[in-house]
Amino acid sequence: MKRHSLPSLAAVADYVALTKPGISLMVLVTTLAGYFIAARGSLAFWPVFNVLFGTFLTAAAANSLNMLMETETDKLMKRTAGRPLPSGRMNPGAVAAFGGTCAIAGGAWLVLRVNVLAAGLALATVATYLLVYTPLKSRTSLSTIAGAIPGALPPLIGWAAAAGTLSFDAWILFAIQFFWQLPHFLAISWNLREDYTRAGFPLLAVTDPDGGSTARQIVFQSQALLVVSLIPAVAGKFDIIYFSAALALGIGFLVLGIQFAMSPSRGSARRVFFASVLYLPCLFALLAGKAVL
């Protein structure tokens, strides 16, 4: 009798790597934030589980199919050459099957267990990431702006799951996450510009060797982020606590962007990056507190 062996830990690790766990975790955290704020702090286990599980599957689909589409360029970059596809540990057919299954399963789960609006937003995230951002990435520096659109949709998925509709406040969350992504990614791409140059990606950090344009964009987008982050404080009853805290966060982040503009370097770009990683959860925590109180 034939024995069917279980997948090895290495094979499981490769499938996990296809989902880009760090990005998927950020998607889940911001989806949960959107749900929590829309529900004003009311969290029931199964509704939350259902939206997060379905969203994770669609995020896994987008990330794995993106890896499939970028296999050849990933081979040229030190940061990505060890991924399952460019390293040869997985074959394209298996990745395509995994990504396609995740997309179908995630969309179906959200339709059946959550609602059609949440499912539509999740599938729109997959579609724009794969059909707009990924092809543009090898053609124009504007791909960063295009990529910020699917990247800003997760809070709307959570909001739609909790409320069944999208209000003005939901779109403020979208705007916050949209503008946050731009300085965040510009700081990353500045420090990885040699890798992106090898892969032939015409990102702003690649076409801007002295960092001037990159710096101006980081400062401008940080200013825009500061402005939109203050809207919840003045929309409706003025909230001095949220306003003061969001203002302090925004100014602190902007100052680091200005420091990069004054002296573009790996160190100053790294500070912008790490500040961005702290900024978004802190701001969403403030918004969550505002929703509950």
Backbone bond lengths (Angstrom), bond angles and torsions (degrees), N, CA, C in turn:
res aa  C-N    CA-C-N  psi(-1)  N-CA   C-N-CA  omega(-1)  CA-C   N-CA-C  phi
1 M - - - 1.469 - - 1.535 109.42 -
2 K 1.330 115.41 136.24 1.465 120.14 179.84 1.513 110.58 -74.64
3 R 1.310 115.14 137.97 1.459 120.15 175.10 1.524 109.75 -101.06
4 H 1.316 115.76 132.23 1.459 120.74 178.35 1.524 108.31 -97.31
5 S 1.309 116.09 112.49 1.461 119.68 -177.97 1.524 110.06 -78.81
6 L 1.302 114.50 148.40 1.463 120.24 175.93 1.525 109.66 -72.82
7 P 1.334 117.81 152.32 1.467 119.55 176.67 1.525 110.32 -57.35
8 S 1.310 115.81 142.20 1.458 120.13 179.05 1.525 109.88 -70.57
9 L 1.321 114.71 160.93 1.464 119.11 177.54 1.522 110.95 -60.58
10 A 1.343 116.21 -34.31 1.468 119.94 179.32 1.524 110.78 -64.74
11 A 1.344 116.19 -40.44 1.469 119.90 179.24 1.523 110.88 -66.12
12 V 1.328 115.93 -41.78 1.465 120.13 177.37 1.526 110.05 -61.97
13 A 1.327 116.31 -42.23 1.457 120.69 179.48 1.523 111.30 -61.61
14 D 1.334 117.04 -35.80 1.464 120.01 178.31 1.526 111.31 -67.03
15 Y 1.332 117.04 -40.31 1.464 119.12 177.61 1.529 110.61 -66.08
16 V 1.322 116.64 -37.50 1.461 119.92 175.99 1.527 109.76 -63.33
17 A 1.327 116.71 -42.26 1.471 120.80 -179.94 1.522 111.00 -61.43
18 L 1.327 117.75 -33.49 1.466 120.68 179.09 1.525 111.86 -60.42
19 T 1.320 116.50 -28.71 1.469 119.58 -177.74 1.526 112.45 -79.72
20 K 1.350 117.21 -6.09 1.477 121.90 -174.05 1.527 109.04 49.68
21 P 1.338 117.02 74.17 1.474 121.22 -171.68 1.529 114.99 -52.05
22 G 1.328 117.58 -38.72 1.460 119.53 -179.43 1.519 112.11 -62.93
23 I 1.346 115.97 -45.55 1.465 120.27 179.00 1.527 110.32 -67.36
24 S 1.331 116.02 -42.77 1.467 119.56 -179.84 1.521 111.26 -62.31
25 L 1.329 116.99 -38.19 1.465 119.86 177.99 1.520 110.68 -63.51
26 M 1.329 117.00 -42.80 1.469 120.09 177.57 1.529 110.57 -61.68
27 V 1.330 117.02 -39.63 1.463 121.08 177.06 1.524 110.14 -59.64
28 L 1.330 116.86 -45.30 1.465 120.36 -177.94 1.525 111.57 -67.73
29 V 1.323 116.72 -40.48 1.473 120.06 -179.69 1.523 110.59 -63.35
30 T 1.317 117.36 -43.45 1.465 119.72 -177.81 1.538 111.24 -75.99
31 T 1.335 117.08 -28.66 1.471 120.00 172.54 1.520 109.72 -64.75
32 L 1.334 115.89 -45.41 1.466 120.44 178.57 1.528 110.92 -62.96
33 A 1.326 116.87 -38.40 1.464 120.14 178.45 1.526 110.43 -61.69
34 G 1.336 116.63 -45.63 1.457 119.80 178.11 1.511 112.08 -60.49
35 Y 1.339 116.81 -41.17 1.472 121.42 178.61 1.533 110.16 -63.58
36 F 1.329 115.85 -49.31 1.464 121.10 -175.98 1.521 111.30 -60.65
37 I 1.334 116.51 -44.15 1.470 120.03 -177.99 1.523 110.51 -67.68
38 A 1.336 117.55 -41.76 1.471 120.61 178.92 1.523 111.40 -65.54
39 A 1.347 115.93 -37.79 1.465 120.62 -178.22 1.522 112.47 -84.93
40 R 1.337 116.43 0.86 1.470 122.68 -179.05 1.528 111.56 52.60
41 G 1.323 114.17 45.69 1.458 120.62 173.36 1.504 115.47 86.93
42 S 1.326 117.68 -1.67 1.458 120.48 -179.87 1.524 109.78 -85.22
43 L 1.338 116.86 108.82 1.460 121.49 -178.06 1.521 109.71 -119.29
44 A 1.324 115.99 118.39 1.463 121.94 172.49 1.520 107.51 -107.97
45 F 1.326 116.98 140.88 1.468 120.50 -170.14 1.520 113.45 -56.48
46 W 1.321 118.24 -54.73 1.466 119.48 -171.75 1.524 113.83 -68.49
47 P 1.325 119.55 -42.94 1.473 117.60 174.84 1.524 113.05 -58.58
48 V 1.339 117.00 -40.75 1.466 120.25 178.48 1.528 110.34 -67.23
49 F 1.332 116.33 -45.73 1.460 119.88 179.05 1.524 110.85 -57.76
50 N 1.320 116.56 -44.70 1.465 119.99 -175.85 1.526 112.21 -62.67
51 V 1.327 117.18 -44.08 1.466 118.36 -178.89 1.524 110.67 -70.75
52 L 1.328 117.62 -37.82 1.462 119.60 -179.70 1.519 111.37 -70.51
53 F 1.314 117.73 -39.59 1.467 120.33 -179.75 1.526 110.44 -66.08
54 G 1.326 116.81 -47.43 1.466 119.64 179.10 1.514 112.07 -63.58
55 T 1.329 116.29 -39.56 1.466 120.23 178.94 1.523 111.18 -67.29
56 F 1.333 116.65 -39.31 1.469 119.39 177.34 1.531 110.60 -60.52
57 L 1.315 117.48 -42.45 1.467 119.70 -179.99 1.528 111.20 -62.54
58 T 1.315 117.54 -41.50 1.466 118.87 179.37 1.530 111.18 -70.40
59 A 1.330 117.13 -35.15 1.467 119.73 175.68 1.527 110.07 -64.56
60 A 1.337 116.64 -41.78 1.463 120.90 177.81 1.522 110.56 -61.52
61 A 1.326 116.27 -37.90 1.465 120.39 178.24 1.527 110.82 -64.06
62 A 1.329 116.22 -48.69 1.469 120.04 -178.89 1.522 111.25 -61.23
63 N 1.317 116.95 -43.98 1.458 120.53 -176.20 1.525 112.08 -70.04
64 S 1.325 117.39 -42.49 1.466 119.44 -178.64 1.526 111.47 -70.07
65 L 1.322 117.87 -40.43 1.465 119.81 179.16 1.530 110.79 -71.08
66 N 1.324 117.46 -30.24 1.459 120.58 172.45 1.529 110.56 -62.72
67 M 1.322 116.92 -42.42 1.469 120.26 176.53 1.528 110.84 -61.63
68 L 1.329 116.33 -38.66 1.459 120.30 178.42 1.528 110.77 -62.46
69 M 1.318 116.48 -44.16 1.459 121.51 -178.83 1.527 112.61 -69.20
70 E 1.327 117.03 -26.29 1.464 120.86 -176.05 1.530 112.98 -108.20
71 T 1.320 117.15 22.29 1.467 120.44 -176.73 1.524 111.84 -56.56
72 E 1.322 117.10 -46.86 1.473 120.14 -175.03 1.525 111.55 -67.40
73 T 1.318 117.39 -41.18 1.469 119.19 178.71 1.526 110.86 -72.20
74 D 1.334 117.21 -32.12 1.462 119.70 177.42 1.527 111.13 -62.45
75 K 1.327 117.37 -30.68 1.465 121.00 178.41 1.530 111.74 -63.92
76 L 1.328 116.79 -24.75 1.464 121.35 -174.86 1.521 113.17 -90.07
77 M 1.329 117.08 -11.59 1.459 120.93 -174.96 1.528 110.43 -106.35
78 K 1.317 116.20 131.68 1.463 120.46 179.43 1.527 111.25 -58.78
79 R 1.320 116.07 -39.10 1.466 120.68 -176.03 1.519 112.41 -66.08
80 T 1.333 117.51 -28.99 1.467 120.61 -172.43 1.528 114.35 -115.87
81 A 1.329 117.53 -4.79 1.472 119.75 -175.95 1.520 112.81 -62.62
82 G 1.326 117.79 -24.51 1.453 120.83 -179.07 1.510 114.52 -87.72
83 R 1.324 118.03 3.71 1.461 120.95 178.90 1.532 110.22 -66.19
84 P 1.334 117.81 162.02 1.473 120.42 -173.49 1.523 115.33 -55.81
85 L 1.331 118.40 -39.61 1.474 119.99 -177.69 1.523 113.43 -77.94
86 P 1.323 119.98 -54.69 1.468 118.95 -178.51 1.526 113.26 -63.63
87 S 1.323 117.33 -25.97 1.466 120.12 179.01 1.521 112.05 -80.62
88 G 1.344 117.08 -12.00 1.456 120.92 179.24 1.514 114.62 86.51
89 R 1.338 118.24 5.78 1.468 120.15 -178.64 1.523 112.07 -75.26
90 M 1.343 117.12 -23.25 1.460 120.53 177.98 1.517 108.43 -129.22
91 N 1.344 115.19 154.94 1.456 118.67 178.84 1.532 109.78 -101.56
92 P 1.334 117.21 153.90 1.470 120.48 -175.69 1.528 113.78 -57.85
93 G 1.325 117.42 -34.84 1.459 119.68 -179.57 1.515 112.64 -61.78
94 A 1.321 116.03 -42.69 1.464 120.25 179.88 1.523 111.01 -64.92
95 V 1.327 116.53 -39.35 1.467 120.63 -179.69 1.525 110.29 -68.86
96 A 1.341 116.57 -41.34 1.464 120.26 178.53 1.529 110.38 -62.25
97 A 1.335 116.31 -42.37 1.461 120.34 179.52 1.527 110.96 -64.75
98 F 1.330 115.98 -41.88 1.463 120.63 179.09 1.526 110.64 -63.27
99 G 1.339 116.55 -48.58 1.455 120.17 -178.52 1.514 112.54 -64.66
100 G 1.321 116.45 -43.95 1.458 119.77 179.57 1.519 112.11 -63.57
101 T 1.339 116.41 -41.54 1.465 120.90 178.74 1.520 110.92 -63.19
102 C 1.325 116.21 -43.49 1.469 119.83 179.02 1.529 111.63 -62.21
103 A 1.336 116.87 -40.60 1.467 120.34 -179.52 1.522 111.02 -64.00
104 I 1.331 116.02 -47.05 1.471 120.11 -178.93 1.527 110.50 -66.14
105 A 1.340 115.77 -46.38 1.459 119.74 -177.70 1.529 110.98 -64.96
106 G 1.348 116.35 -41.87 1.459 119.22 -179.72 1.519 112.53 -65.62
107 G 1.334 116.30 -44.21 1.456 119.69 178.43 1.520 111.65 -62.88
108 A 1.341 116.15 -44.42 1.468 120.24 -179.84 1.523 111.15 -64.77
109 W 1.327 116.75 -41.62 1.466 120.41 179.76 1.531 110.72 -60.22
110 L 1.315 116.19 -44.38 1.464 119.51 -178.65 1.529 111.73 -68.12
111 V 1.329 117.42 -38.05 1.471 120.02 177.26 1.519 110.50 -62.81
112 L 1.344 116.06 -46.26 1.460 120.84 -172.89 1.521 113.07 -80.11
113 R 1.332 117.10 -33.42 1.460 120.55 -172.42 1.526 113.82 -105.99
114 V 1.331 116.89 -18.30 1.475 119.16 -177.30 1.531 108.40 -120.38
115 N 1.312 118.53 -95.44 1.461 121.49 173.43 1.530 109.58 -164.20
116 V 1.310 115.14 167.38 1.462 120.73 -174.68 1.522 111.66 -66.48
117 L 1.319 117.63 -35.19 1.467 120.27 -179.10 1.526 110.46 -64.30
118 A 1.324 117.04 -46.62 1.468 119.91 178.96 1.525 110.38 -61.87
119 A 1.339 116.18 -41.58 1.464 119.76 178.85 1.522 111.26 -63.79
120 G 1.334 116.60 -42.66 1.459 120.16 179.88 1.518 112.22 -62.99
121 L 1.330 117.16 -39.98 1.465 120.68 178.29 1.524 111.22 -66.68
122 A 1.330 116.44 -40.14 1.469 119.81 179.53 1.525 110.60 -65.25
123 L 1.328 116.82 -43.67 1.464 119.47 179.87 1.530 111.14 -71.02
124 A 1.332 117.09 -31.04 1.470 119.95 174.52 1.522 110.57 -65.20
125 T 1.326 116.30 -34.68 1.465 120.58 176.13 1.524 110.27 -61.77
126 V 1.339 115.98 -46.78 1.468 120.34 178.75 1.526 110.38 -60.95
127 A 1.326 116.07 -47.45 1.467 120.63 -175.51 1.526 111.80 -63.88
128 T 1.324 117.75 -46.42 1.472 119.38 -177.86 1.527 111.53 -69.85
129 Y 1.331 116.64 -33.32 1.463 120.07 178.59 1.525 111.07 -66.33
130 L 1.330 115.88 -41.16 1.462 120.00 -175.23 1.525 113.35 -88.05
131 L 1.313 117.07 -36.24 1.468 120.60 -172.41 1.523 113.77 -98.48
132 V 1.336 117.18 -15.73 1.466 120.33 179.11 1.530 110.27 -114.50
133 Y 1.329 116.28 -62.57 1.464 119.88 -175.03 1.530 112.97 -63.40
134 T 1.322 117.45 -51.25 1.472 119.82 -174.23 1.524 112.61 -60.53
135 P 1.343 120.15 -47.34 1.474 118.83 177.68 1.534 113.33 -65.01
136 L 1.338 116.74 -35.80 1.469 119.64 -178.84 1.524 112.52 -70.90
137 K 1.319 117.06 -24.57 1.465 121.50 -175.29 1.525 112.14 -58.81
138 S 1.324 117.19 -32.67 1.469 120.69 -179.34 1.528 112.25 -91.55
139 R 1.346 116.96 3.95 1.469 120.08 -174.34 1.521 114.58 -120.99
140 T 1.332 117.43 -32.17 1.461 118.56 -172.65 1.519 111.49 -153.67
141 S 1.313 115.52 150.85 1.465 120.11 176.13 1.530 111.93 -69.94
142 L 1.332 116.59 -15.15 1.461 120.56 177.80 1.521 112.24 -70.01
143 S 1.330 116.58 -7.92 1.466 120.20 177.48 1.524 111.25 -59.03
144 T 1.325 117.35 -29.55 1.465 120.51 179.48 1.523 110.58 -61.74
145 I 1.338 116.10 -41.88 1.461 119.99 178.18 1.521 110.33 -68.49
146 A 1.342 116.53 -41.94 1.458 120.36 178.14 1.528 110.65 -61.23
147 G 1.330 116.71 -40.62 1.453 120.26 -178.79 1.516 113.39 -69.62
148 A 1.331 116.29 -23.19 1.463 119.39 179.31 1.525 111.77 -71.08
149 I 1.333 117.56 -17.76 1.475 119.74 179.27 1.525 110.86 -70.30
150 P 1.349 119.94 -58.03 1.472 117.82 175.97 1.522 112.17 -61.79
151 G 1.324 117.11 -31.21 1.459 120.04 179.44 1.509 113.76 -66.63
152 A 1.339 116.87 -20.89 1.467 120.67 -178.54 1.526 113.07 -97.46
153 L 1.327 117.55 -0.47 1.465 120.43 -176.60 1.530 115.57 -80.51
154 P 1.336 120.72 -26.68 1.475 119.19 -177.42 1.526 115.91 -52.72
155 P 1.362 120.72 -42.22 1.471 117.40 177.21 1.534 112.53 -60.85
156 L 1.337 116.21 -31.47 1.468 119.28 177.92 1.520 111.00 -69.21
157 I 1.334 116.99 -34.84 1.470 120.40 177.34 1.527 109.06 -61.30
158 G 1.327 115.73 -47.94 1.464 119.38 178.72 1.517 112.22 -62.34
159 W 1.330 115.98 -42.22 1.468 120.30 179.31 1.529 110.47 -62.18
160 A 1.318 116.43 -45.74 1.466 120.90 179.93 1.523 111.20 -61.78
161 A 1.335 116.41 -37.29 1.465 120.20 179.64 1.520 111.03 -64.64
162 A 1.323 117.37 -37.59 1.465 121.36 -177.49 1.521 112.83 -82.53
163 A 1.334 116.52 -39.24 1.471 120.23 -171.58 1.521 113.92 -106.07
164 G 1.330 117.05 -22.55 1.463 120.16 -178.78 1.510 113.75 79.97
165 T 1.330 117.26 -0.65 1.457 122.56 178.82 1.521 108.42 -153.72
166 L 1.326 117.25 172.36 1.460 121.32 -179.31 1.522 109.44 -118.18
167 S 1.327 115.79 120.09 1.454 121.02 179.82 1.531 110.28 -98.74
168 F 1.318 115.75 179.32 1.469 121.28 175.71 1.526 110.97 -56.80
169 D 1.327 116.92 -41.37 1.465 120.95 -179.15 1.534 111.39 -62.08
170 A 1.323 116.17 -34.61 1.464 119.46 178.47 1.523 110.61 -63.80
171 W 1.312 116.44 -41.14 1.471 120.03 -179.55 1.525 111.85 -70.99
172 I 1.321 117.74 -23.96 1.471 120.05 172.66 1.529 109.13 -65.34
173 L 1.335 117.53 -41.62 1.468 120.44 176.02 1.524 110.44 -60.23
174 F 1.326 115.94 -41.82 1.470 120.23 177.34 1.525 110.20 -59.40
175 A 1.337 116.57 -46.79 1.470 120.41 -178.33 1.524 111.30 -63.68
176 I 1.331 116.80 -40.88 1.467 120.19 178.78 1.520 110.14 -59.97
177 Q 1.328 116.33 -48.99 1.465 118.71 -177.41 1.534 111.50 -69.74
178 F 1.322 116.97 -32.18 1.467 120.58 177.81 1.531 110.13 -62.08
179 F 1.316 116.48 -54.10 1.472 119.77 -176.74 1.525 111.70 -69.98
180 W 1.325 118.06 -30.14 1.465 120.80 177.46 1.527 111.88 -62.76
181 Q 1.333 115.92 -39.27 1.460 119.54 -175.55 1.527 113.70 -63.31
182 L 1.322 116.81 -30.63 1.463 119.52 -172.34 1.526 112.41 -67.89
183 P 1.333 120.49 -54.44 1.472 118.09 175.03 1.522 112.37 -64.29
184 H 1.326 116.79 -33.21 1.467 120.92 178.01 1.526 110.65 -58.72
185 F 1.334 116.95 -50.71 1.462 119.57 -177.22 1.527 111.96 -75.34
186 L 1.328 117.11 -35.07 1.468 119.18 177.93 1.527 111.19 -61.04
187 A 1.336 116.65 -37.98 1.470 119.87 177.80 1.531 110.52 -66.72
188 I 1.343 116.38 -40.76 1.472 119.87 177.68 1.520 110.14 -62.68
189 S 1.326 115.88 -49.73 1.468 119.65 -173.98 1.528 111.79 -67.14
190 W 1.335 117.50 -27.56 1.468 119.35 177.36 1.524 110.63 -63.68
191 N 1.318 116.41 -43.56 1.464 119.84 -179.00 1.527 112.98 -77.86
192 L 1.336 116.83 -15.82 1.468 120.23 179.65 1.530 111.32 -111.81
193 R 1.348 116.64 20.39 1.466 119.04 -172.38 1.523 112.66 -64.51
194 E 1.340 118.82 -30.24 1.467 119.32 177.56 1.527 110.46 -64.50
195 D 1.335 115.93 -41.40 1.464 120.60 177.76 1.526 110.63 -62.75
196 Y 1.319 116.82 -46.44 1.463 120.53 -179.50 1.536 111.18 -65.72
197 T 1.323 117.09 -32.82 1.464 120.44 176.68 1.522 110.35 -64.85
198 R 1.349 116.97 -43.63 1.464 120.67 178.35 1.519 111.69 -60.00
199 A 1.327 116.23 -36.10 1.459 120.50 -178.12 1.527 112.50 -81.69
200 G 1.335 117.37 -11.25 1.458 120.75 178.92 1.514 114.27 82.51
201 F 1.324 117.54 20.48 1.463 120.42 178.06 1.531 109.09 -84.40
202 P 1.334 118.71 119.01 1.475 121.15 -177.40 1.524 112.45 -83.19
203 L 1.319 116.28 53.21 1.459 120.05 178.85 1.526 110.08 -70.77
204 L 1.322 116.23 162.88 1.459 119.96 -176.90 1.523 111.40 -58.38
205 A 1.326 116.87 -39.72 1.468 119.96 -179.76 1.526 112.37 -64.52
206 V 1.338 116.47 -24.40 1.467 121.38 179.65 1.524 110.37 -81.71
207 T 1.323 116.58 -42.21 1.466 121.20 -176.19 1.532 112.30 -86.53
208 D 1.319 116.44 0.73 1.468 122.50 -176.11 1.531 109.12 -126.24
209 P 1.325 117.77 72.85 1.474 120.92 -171.18 1.527 115.25 -61.24
210 D 1.344 117.77 -30.67 1.470 117.76 -178.34 1.529 112.35 -88.62
211 G 1.331 117.23 -6.26 1.462 121.11 175.78 1.511 115.17 83.25
212 G 1.332 118.25 2.15 1.457 120.47 -176.85 1.521 113.61 -63.18
213 S 1.319 116.76 -50.40 1.469 120.44 -179.35 1.524 111.07 -67.39
214 T 1.332 115.86 -39.66 1.470 119.82 177.82 1.523 110.02 -60.11
215 A 1.318 116.65 -44.79 1.461 121.41 -179.51 1.525 111.42 -62.63
216 R 1.337 116.40 -43.81 1.472 119.42 -179.70 1.526 110.30 -62.31
217 Q 1.330 116.81 -39.72 1.461 119.91 179.14 1.525 111.55 -67.53
218 I 1.322 117.15 -40.56 1.470 119.80 178.30 1.529 109.90 -60.78
219 V 1.337 117.15 -44.87 1.459 120.58 -179.41 1.529 110.61 -66.32
220 F 1.334 116.61 -45.68 1.470 119.99 -178.60 1.522 111.61 -62.43
221 Q 1.339 116.75 -46.50 1.461 119.79 -177.74 1.529 111.09 -69.37
222 S 1.326 117.35 -31.37 1.468 120.45 175.90 1.527 110.65 -67.65
223 Q 1.341 116.55 -36.19 1.465 120.42 175.80 1.532 110.38 -65.36
224 A 1.332 115.80 -43.80 1.464 119.70 178.65 1.526 110.64 -62.29
225 L 1.321 115.98 -41.11 1.464 121.04 177.75 1.522 110.92 -61.01
226 L 1.316 116.47 -42.75 1.464 120.47 178.71 1.521 110.76 -59.91
227 V 1.326 116.54 -44.53 1.471 120.58 -178.38 1.525 111.12 -63.31
228 V 1.336 117.60 -50.24 1.468 119.33 -176.33 1.521 111.27 -68.45
229 S 1.340 117.19 -28.36 1.463 119.26 -179.96 1.522 111.96 -68.89
230 L 1.342 117.21 -20.70 1.460 120.85 -178.93 1.526 112.97 -89.85
231 I 1.323 116.85 -12.66 1.471 119.74 -178.23 1.530 112.22 -58.22
232 P 1.350 119.64 -43.52 1.474 118.04 179.59 1.521 113.88 -58.49
233 A 1.325 117.52 -25.03 1.475 120.03 -179.30 1.517 112.48 -74.74
234 V 1.323 116.47 -27.03 1.472 119.75 -174.78 1.525 112.60 -109.62
235 A 1.341 116.93 -8.95 1.468 120.28 176.58 1.525 107.66 -81.65
236 G 1.303 116.41 111.71 1.457 119.93 -174.78 1.521 110.40 87.11
237 K 1.329 115.98 -141.92 1.463 120.42 -178.86 1.524 109.88 -72.15
238 F 1.331 116.38 130.68 1.467 121.19 -177.47 1.530 110.26 -64.20
239 D 1.333 115.83 132.85 1.470 122.55 -178.80 1.526 108.13 -116.15
240 I 1.314 116.69 99.00 1.467 121.70 -174.83 1.529 111.53 -68.13
241 I 1.334 117.51 -33.66 1.467 120.11 -178.79 1.525 110.12 -67.90
242 Y 1.341 115.88 -49.76 1.464 118.75 178.79 1.527 109.96 -63.12
243 F 1.329 116.99 -44.17 1.466 121.08 -177.99 1.534 110.65 -57.36
244 S 1.324 116.53 -47.35 1.465 120.72 -176.93 1.530 111.10 -64.86
245 A 1.335 116.33 -44.14 1.465 120.25 -177.84 1.522 111.04 -68.70
246 A 1.341 117.50 -43.53 1.464 120.82 179.71 1.524 110.64 -66.07
247 L 1.341 116.28 -37.21 1.467 120.69 177.97 1.527 110.22 -63.71
248 A 1.325 117.01 -43.64 1.467 120.95 179.86 1.524 110.85 -63.71
249 L 1.346 116.91 -44.38 1.458 120.57 178.01 1.528 110.91 -61.11
250 G 1.331 115.72 -46.94 1.458 120.44 -177.39 1.518 113.06 -64.58
251 I 1.326 116.57 -41.52 1.467 119.76 179.38 1.526 110.32 -67.14
252 G 1.331 116.50 -41.47 1.456 119.60 178.24 1.518 112.03 -59.87
253 F 1.326 116.23 -43.14 1.457 121.19 178.94 1.529 110.64 -66.38
254 L 1.326 116.15 -42.13 1.460 121.30 179.39 1.524 111.27 -62.95
255 V 1.318 117.21 -39.38 1.468 120.59 179.41 1.525 110.87 -60.33
256 L 1.330 117.00 -40.82 1.464 120.13 178.19 1.529 110.98 -66.25
257 G 1.337 116.49 -35.28 1.465 119.69 175.37 1.518 111.51 -65.24
258 I 1.328 116.71 -40.05 1.468 120.98 178.18 1.532 110.30 -66.25
259 Q 1.329 116.95 -38.17 1.459 120.21 177.32 1.529 110.75 -62.03
260 F 1.336 116.57 -39.53 1.462 119.25 176.11 1.521 110.21 -64.27
261 A 1.340 116.66 -41.30 1.472 120.68 -179.77 1.531 111.29 -62.64
262 M 1.325 116.95 -36.33 1.463 120.59 -179.10 1.533 111.75 -74.66
263 S 1.327 115.66 -30.20 1.470 118.93 -178.67 1.530 109.48 -150.44
264 P 1.354 117.54 80.82 1.468 120.43 -179.32 1.533 110.95 -61.52
265 S 1.308 116.19 123.65 1.458 120.99 179.44 1.524 108.68 -158.01
266 R 1.316 115.81 167.75 1.464 119.49 177.30 1.522 110.39 -61.53
267 G 1.314 116.50 -39.92 1.457 120.21 -178.93 1.516 112.69 -63.98
268 S 1.343 116.70 -47.21 1.471 119.38 -178.99 1.529 111.23 -68.87
269 A 1.337 117.40 -34.47 1.467 120.42 176.22 1.526 110.25 -66.94
270 R 1.339 116.16 -38.51 1.459 120.03 179.01 1.530 110.74 -64.41
271 R 1.314 116.77 -36.94 1.467 119.77 178.54 1.522 111.18 -66.31
272 V 1.344 116.90 -39.41 1.470 119.73 175.96 1.517 109.96 -62.47
273 F 1.327 116.97 -42.99 1.459 120.96 -179.36 1.530 111.06 -61.14
274 F 1.324 117.39 -52.37 1.462 119.72 -177.28 1.525 111.53 -65.01
275 A 1.327 116.63 -35.15 1.464 119.52 176.43 1.521 110.80 -64.51
276 S 1.330 116.97 -37.74 1.466 120.23 179.36 1.525 110.80 -65.70
277 V 1.325 116.73 -37.05 1.465 121.12 179.16 1.523 110.79 -63.72
278 L 1.320 117.14 -34.51 1.463 121.35 177.97 1.528 112.29 -82.36
279 Y 1.337 115.92 -34.44 1.463 120.94 -172.70 1.534 112.10 -61.13
280 L 1.330 117.40 -50.77 1.468 119.22 -171.57 1.524 112.98 -63.41
281 P 1.343 120.25 -50.08 1.471 117.54 177.80 1.524 113.16 -62.65
282 C 1.328 117.50 -33.29 1.464 119.59 177.51 1.531 111.02 -65.10
283 L 1.336 116.40 -44.07 1.461 119.24 -179.64 1.530 110.64 -67.20
284 F 1.329 117.51 -41.89 1.462 119.81 178.84 1.531 110.97 -65.49
285 A 1.339 116.93 -33.16 1.463 119.45 175.73 1.527 110.25 -64.34
286 L 1.330 116.79 -39.85 1.470 120.38 176.03 1.526 111.11 -62.18
287 L 1.333 116.09 -43.15 1.465 120.19 179.70 1.526 111.14 -65.72
288 A 1.343 115.99 -36.99 1.462 120.01 177.83 1.524 110.35 -65.60
289 G 1.332 116.19 -42.68 1.455 119.49 177.43 1.516 112.10 -63.27
290 K 1.330 115.96 -39.67 1.466 120.94 178.48 1.526 110.86 -63.57
291 A 1.341 116.67 -36.14 1.467 121.07 -178.38 1.525 111.48 -69.18
292 V 1.322 115.72 -32.62 1.465 120.29 -176.46 1.525 111.77 -82.96
293 L 1.342 116.99 -38.79 1.466 120.63 -174.72 1.528 112.54 -81.54
